[in-house]
Amino acid sequence: MYQNAETLGDALEPCILKKAKACILLLSEKLENKEFFMGTSTPTTLDGVVFSYLAIFWKTQMQLNPLKDAILERPNLERYLTRIQQRYFPPGSYNHSTSDY
């Protein structure tokens, strides 16, 4: 997508962040106050894809995380992510032990 990334240098990161924040805004607007994106009572594939991408930024602990900040500025997205995490990934529902492999 950014074939001339080397020549863009420091200008590339703000450009990508701006586009990512715009996507987060669009997702928030699409979700509105619905439980899931398609307005159903159960999640669809779209919900799984959106959750998997947003959860990475939402759960990552970093000093500077502008995409997490953008998510937290949209209360409906934060409620959405929290709801899915609590419902489908409750504490203790998965084991991180490598001895299981």
N, C-alpha and C positions, 0 to 999 in steps of 0.2 A: 504494500500500500504506500509506503514511504520509500520509494526507490532512491531518492536523493537525501536520505536521512543524514549521511555524513556531512553534507554541505549545509543542512539546516541547523546543525549543532544544538545550541541551547534553546532555540526557538521551537524545537519539536515537542518537548515535554509539555509546555503550556498549551500547545495546539491539541495534543492528545487528551490532556486533562479537561479542556473546554468541551471537547466532543463527548467524553465519557460523562461529564456532569450533565450535558444536554440529554444524553440517553437516560440517565437516572431520573431527570425531570419528566421525560416522556413516559417512562414506566410508571412513575407516581401518578401522572395524569390519567393514564390508561387504567390503572388499578382503582382509582377513586376510593370509595369506601367499601368496595367489594371484598369478600373473603379471599377469593382467588381471581385470577385475571379474566377468565372466561365467564365469570358470574355464576359458576357452579358451586355446589356444596362440597365438592371434592376437587383436589388439584388435578390439573392436566399436565401433559408433557411440557407445555410452555411454563407452567409454574415450577416444574423441576429444573428446567434450564435456567430460568431467571434466578431462582433461589441459589443454584450452584454458583453462578457468577457473582451475585451480590454478596453472598455469605462469605466469600473469600475476603472481600474488603471490609465487610461489617465485623468479622471476628478477628482479623489480623491486628495484633497489638504493635503499633509503631508510634513513635513520637509525632511524626507528621504523616497523616493519612487523609489527604484531601477527598478521596472518594468515600471513605467512611463518613467524613463530615457531611458530604453531599447527601448521603443516605439518611443520616441522622436529622438533617434539615427537613426531611419528608416523613412526618410521623406515621403516615399510612404505610410507607415501606418498612419502617422499623417495626410496626405492629405485625405486618405481614411476615417478615422474617422471624420474629419472635414466635408467632403463632405456629409456623411450620416447624421451627426447631423444637418447640415444646411438644407438639403433637406427634411428630414423626421421628424426632431424635432426642427423646427425654434422657436426662442424666442416667448413666448406667445401662443404657440400651445398646451400647456397643463397647467393645473391648479393644484397647490399643496394644495389647500384649503381642509381642512378636513371636511368642512361643506357640501361638495358635496356627502359625503358618508352616 
